[in-house]
Amino acid sequence: AVVSTQSTGNKEDGEKFVTACKAANEAHSLGLEVNEDMCKGFANGCSGSLVGVQAFIGGSTAQEVMKACSGKFMPIKQWVYFDCMEIVPKGLKEADCEVKGSRYDGQILCLGQELNQKIAAQRWFVVGAGAIGCELLKNFSMMGVGHEKGMLTVTDMDIIERSNLNRQFLFRSWDVTKLKSETAAKAAKEMNPDLRITAHQNRVGPETEKIYTDAFFAELDGVANALDNVDARSYMDRRCVYYKLPLLESGTLGTK
């Protein structure tokens, strides 16, 4: 009951939740140390939602279901704990998290208005629109990355093949032979019409430095790799080091 009536950033409600946790700890003789800051953080964010956390829970659950249904791998038989409290700004107040009746209210309740506005103004370069690229674009779209003053740019020179459809979920059977970048960008924009996104069909490397120039990288807030080509991944890593940009690095074949 305490959780369901919790107001984001409300100090009194946070204290009530800490008290409830301590009472439950004593009533059940758990003997656990109650982390008050963690409890208050949970109470403050419980009425909101974060796309990244939802993606983690959904992906992990789907993986375990597939293991159980196929009988091919052993499901994890243990508790899984995950939090990302480090992204929540310190000292959030109720006024900072006032909802506006928009699709981003769940995010605002967790992160506040100011950080939500920063997300809306981000400019990111997504390199690759395959399996991981589809996931990144879906998450960025639902978060509203760059939907106001920012921009998403995605590049992929490949076309969609039928074998891609089982894991690249932004594509459908009628998209076979179409360009991955354009199709993925269109699907992401259908999820969030506010999204500002541009699709390219260029390889990243020395041969496209006339396109991805100093001016292009200077406007970016970060780069998200969605590549399996080791040479391209290494190249983008060098570019990000040179331009001092954060790089979100990933690949279905793991680290290289």
C-alpha positions in Angstrom: 0.0 0.0 0.0 2.9 2.3 0.8 4.4 1.7 -2.7 1.2 2.2 -4.6 0.6 5.7 -3.1 4.2 6.8 -3.4 4.9 10.2 -4.9 8.2 10.6 -6.8 10.5 12.8 -4.8 8.3 12.9 -1.8 10.5 12.7 1.3 7.7 11.7 3.7 6.6 8.8 1.4 10.2 7.7 1.1 10.5 7.6 4.9 7.3 5.6 5.2 8.6 3.0 2.8 11.9 2.6 4.7 9.9 2.1 7.9 7.7 -0.5 6.2 10.9 -2.4 5.0 12.4 -2.4 8.5 9.1 -3.6 9.9 8.9 -6.5 7.4 12.5 -7.4 8.1 11.8 -7.7 11.8 8.4 -9.4 11.4 9.9 -12.2 9.3 13.2 -12.4 11.3 15.2 -11.9 8.1 18.2 -10.4 9.8 19.0 -8.2 6.8 20.6 -4.8 6.8 18.1 -2.4 5.4 19.8 0.0 2.9 17.8 3.2 3.5 19.1 5.0 0.4 18.3 2.0 -1.8 14.8 1.8 -0.3 14.1 5.5 -0.8 15.4 5.3 -4.4 13.1 2.3 -5.1 10.2 4.1 -3.6 10.8 7.2 -5.6 11.0 5.4 -8.9 8.4 2.7 -8.4 5.6 4.7 -10.0 7.6 5.3 -13.2 9.2 3.2 -15.9 12.4 3.1 -17.8 12.7 1.6 -21.3 16.2 0.1 -20.7 15.1 -1.7 -17.6 12.0 -3.0 -19.4 14.1 -4.2 -22.3 16.5 -6.0 -19.9 13.6 -7.8 -18.0 11.8 -8.6 -21.2 14.9 -9.9 -23.0 16.1 -12.0 -20.0 12.6 -13.5 -19.5 12.2 -14.3 -23.2 15.6 -16.0 -23.2 14.7 -18.2 -20.2 11.3 -19.1 -21.7 13.0 -20.2 -24.9 15.5 -22.3 -23.0 12.6 -24.0 -21.1 10.5 -24.5 -24.3 13.2 -25.8 -26.5 14.9 -28.1 -23.9 18.2 -27.2 -25.5 19.7 -25.2 -22.7 19.2 -25.1 -18.9 17.2 -22.2 -17.6 18.8 -20.1 -14.8 17.5 -21.4 -11.4 18.4 -18.5 -9.2 17.3 -15.0 -8.3 18.4 -12.2 -10.7 19.0 -8.8 -9.2 19.4 -5.7 -11.4 19.3 -2.0 -10.7 20.6 1.2 -12.3 20.2 3.6 -9.4 23.4 5.4 -10.6 21.4 7.1 -13.4 18.9 8.7 -11.1 19.8 12.4 -10.4 20.4 13.2 -6.7 18.0 15.4 -4.9 15.0 15.0 -7.1 11.9 16.8 -5.7 8.2 16.3 -6.5 8.2 19.4 -8.7 11.1 18.0 -10.8 9.0 14.9 -11.6 5.7 16.5 -12.4 4.1 14.6 -15.3 2.7 16.4 -18.4 0.4 13.7 -19.8 3.0 12.8 -22.4 4.4 9.4 -23.5 7.6 10.2 -21.5 5.8 10.5 -18.1 7.2 7.2 -16.9 10.7 8.3 -17.6 10.1 11.8 -16.1 8.9 10.1 -12.9 12.2 8.2 -12.6 14.7 10.8 -13.9 13.0 14.2 -13.7 12.2 16.9 -16.2 15.7 18.2 -16.7 17.3 14.8 -17.6 14.3 14.0 -19.8 15.0 17.2 -21.7 18.7 16.3 -22.1 17.7 13.0 -23.6 15.4 14.7 -26.0 18.3 16.9 -27.2 20.8 14.1 -27.7 22.4 13.4 -31.1 23.6 9.9 -31.6 25.1 7.9 -34.5 23.9 4.3 -34.7 26.3 2.2 -36.8 24.5 -0.9 -38.0 20.8 -1.8 -38.3 20.9 -5.6 -37.8 19.9 -7.5 -34.7 21.5 -5.2 -32.2 20.8 -2.1 -34.3 17.1 -2.9 -34.2 17.2 -3.2 -30.4 19.1 0.0 -30.0 16.8 2.0 -32.4 13.7 0.6 -30.6 15.0 1.6 -27.2 16.2 5.1 -28.4 12.8 5.6 -30.1 10.8 4.7 -27.0 13.0 6.8 -24.8 12.6 9.8 -27.1 16.3 10.2 -27.8 16.8 13.3 -29.9 13.1 13.9 -30.5 13.2 17.6 -30.0 16.5 19.4 -30.8 18.5 16.3 -31.3 18.8 13.6 -34.0 19.5 9.9 -34.6 21.6 9.0 -37.6 21.7 5.3 -38.6 23.8 3.8 -41.3 23.9 0.2 -42.8 24.7 -0.7 -46.3 23.0 -4.1 -46.3 19.6 -5.2 -47.6 17.1 -7.3 -45.6 17.3 -11.1 -46.3 14.7 -13.6 -45.2 17.1 -15.2 -42.8 17.2 -11.9 -40.9 13.6 -12.0 -39.9 13.9 -14.4 -36.9 16.0 -11.9 -34.9 15.8 -8.5 -36.5 12.3 -7.6 -35.3 11.8 -4.2 -37.0 11.6 -6.1 -40.3 8.7 -8.0 -41.8 8.4 -10.5 -44.7 7.4 -7.8 -47.1 10.6 -5.9 -46.3 12.9 -8.5 -47.8 15.3 -6.9 -50.4 14.7 -3.4 -48.9 17.5 -1.4 -47.3 18.0 -2.2 -43.6 18.7 1.4 -42.5 15.7 3.0 -44.2 13.3 0.2 -43.1 14.6 0.3 -39.5 14.3 4.1 -39.3 10.8 4.0 -40.7 9.8 1.3 -38.1 11.3 3.3 -35.3 9.5 6.4 -36.3 6.2 4.5 -36.4 6.8 3.5 -32.8 7.4 7.2 -31.9 6.2 9.8 -34.5 8.2 12.4 -32.6 11.5 10.8 -33.5 14.0 12.7 -35.6 16.0 10.1 -37.6 18.1 10.0 -40.7 19.0 6.8 -42.6 22.3 6.4 -44.5 23.6 3.4 -46.5 27.3 4.0 -46.0 30.1 1.8 -44.8 32.2 3.4 -41.9 35.9 3.6 -42.7 38.5 5.8 -44.3 36.6 5.8 -47.6 33.6 7.6 -46.0 35.5 10.3 -44.0 34.3 12.8 -46.6 30.8 12.1 -45.4 31.5 11.5 -41.7 33.7 14.6 -41.3 35.0 16.5 -38.3 31.9 18.6 -38.4 29.6 15.5 -38.3 31.3 14.1 -35.3 31.5 17.5 -33.6 27.7 17.6 -33.4 27.3 14.1 -31.8 26.8 13.3 -28.2 27.7 9.6 -28.7 28.1 6.6 -31.0 26.4 3.2 -30.7 28.1 0.4 -32.5 25.9 -2.5 -33.7 28.5 -4.3 -35.8 30.1 -7.7 -36.0 32.8 -6.6 -38.5 35.9 -6.3 -36.3 37.6 -3.8 -38.6 34.6 -1.5 -38.6 34.3 -1.8 -34.8 38.0 -1.0 -34.3 37.7 2.0 -36.7 34.7 3.5 -34.8 36.6 2.9 -31.6 39.5 5.0 -32.9 37.1 7.7 -34.2 35.5 8.0 -30.8 38.8 8.2 -29.0 40.0 10.9 -31.4 36.8 12.9 -31.0 36.4 12.2 -27.3 32.9 10.7 -27.7 31.3 8.0 -25.6 31.0 4.7 -27.5 28.3 2.2 -26.7 30.0 -1.0 -28.0 28.3 -4.3 -28.6 28.3 -7.2 -31.0 26.5 -10.5 -31.3 29.9 -12.3 -31.5 31.0 -10.7 -28.2 34.0 -8.5 -27.5 36.9 -8.5 -29.8 
